[in-house]
Amino acid sequence: MFDDPVKSVMRRGNLLTASRDISIAEAARRMAKKNVGAIVITENERLVGIFTERDVAYRVVACGLDPDRTTVEEAMTRSVYTIDADDSFGYALLIMHEHGFRHLPVIKKGKLVGIVSARSALDPELEEFASESLRREHLHREHVRRRARIK
């Protein structure tokens, strides 16, 4: 999975774009409707920023800004890292980890084609592993309780 190209991991349907003049409240509503954590800000089909759920918390709410009167341009990240669609997903995760963010716009031939998130690492295999791990932990606890009752 980590050697797979980003284009095979990203979810095209999760790419949400908007112009820089929409309000924070509108951006948050759009993100909630699509159940995504980021909205890519474009102008004339050119990437100019990214606005994330963290930006809502840290740059808007924590600063006491009015989400109805503040535009995403005022709170977005302007220097956006991107990754090429053919780069590996592992490389994308490395970039996100090194720079402390969870969303990375995907570019192909200079054009925005999607977005990949750290959440994409939780593919079905990893989710199954986590589920099995929790199941085993529960069984272990139950076993320990039963042994304690026997003594």
C-alpha positions, 0 to 999 in steps of 0.5 A: 500500500505504501508503495502504491501511487497516490492516485490509487489511494486518493479519493477523488470524490472527497476533493472539495474546492472553493473560492477564497471569498466564501465565509468560514461558516460556509466552508465549514458547512460544505466540509460537513456536508461532504464529511471531509476535513479540508477544502482546497482554495482555488482561483482560475483553476489554480491552487491558492490555499487550503483550509482545514478543520484545524484552521477552524479551531486554531485560526478562527475559534481560538482567535475569536473571529466571527465565522460568518464575517471572516473569509477563508482567505483570512484563515487559510494556509497559503503555502501549500505543499502538493504531491504528484499523483504518481508519487508513492503514498508512503512519500505522501505520508512522510511529507504530512508527518514531517510538516505536521499536516493531514491533507495534501493536494494531488497534482497531475501535469500541473493540474489539481486532481485530488486530495490525499489525507493521512486518514487514507492510511486507514484502509480496510486492511488496517481497519481490520487489523485494528478491529482484530486487535481490539477483539483479542484485547477484549478476549484477553480481559475476559479470560483474566476476569474468569481466572480471577473468579476461579481463584 
